[in-house]
Amino acid sequence: MGGTSLSLLCPFGPALQHSILTLHPPRFFRSPSTPPHPSRFADDFKDIEWVRVPKVYREVTTPRVMTMEFVESFKLTDIERVEKVRRSEGSKRSELPNAAIHDKLSPPYMSLRSSLASSQLGLDKELLAKRTADSFLRQIVETGFFHCDPHPGNLCVDNSGSLVYYDFGMMDELKPNVREGFRTFCTALFAGGPVIKDAALAKNAKSLVDGVEQAGVLSSSADRLAVEKLARYFMRQFKDTQLGKSGNGIKETVGTDLQTLTENNVFRFPSTFTFIFRAFAR
């Protein structure tokens, strides 16, 4: 995720990331005889027409060089080209299927089953953003097998608006309890949409904390009531941000609880989370 993003979590973030990368490296594609990461990733998205995974030519792939199919595409960050590219004809594509997690997630993160805008000039930036978020959610909360290094050179878009993933040298897999915990967390966070009553939000906050605990992030000795209060605060802030509102200051609202929980070291982030944060921060 880079030192900048980790530094938001703690001042020694860059050093922490370096240590975790050293002690718990992600799974690397090393030779044609190792697990076929690109093939597995492609299989995970075989029903998603707007995600493309280039073919790997194993006969000319070595432990140091991965030879992949050339797919005409460009960086998602090239906004000027996104706005000016002439879309390919017949680019209408389906969105993610009605998987359980996507049925529960609320906009703007749930899969919107819509086609690209009718205009043939320029891609729909909002749809591209949703597809990108959707594809990462699928990796984290459904398959558990995810791309650890999706920088602009490894995650591109073609002229039809399909995402193109490259370079599967850094992949990792979540343990079942972590994947299920993330699923519970995301479902609770997005449930109800931006406009939700306090009672419903409080109920969802309990589920969110359940997910955090299931994923192994929350210590069993933690003050559950304090954690749920913290969850309600951040969930409300998240909802208000979606509505364009500014919330109350964290110090005045949950400052004492947050300080106590932090001092008691009740949050324990598994090393795999480094790669999840890295992926989303890209």
Order of alpha helices (4+ residues) and beta strands (2+ residues): alpha-alpha-beta-alpha-beta-beta-alpha-alpha-alpha-beta-beta-beta-beta-alpha-alpha-alpha-alpha-alpha
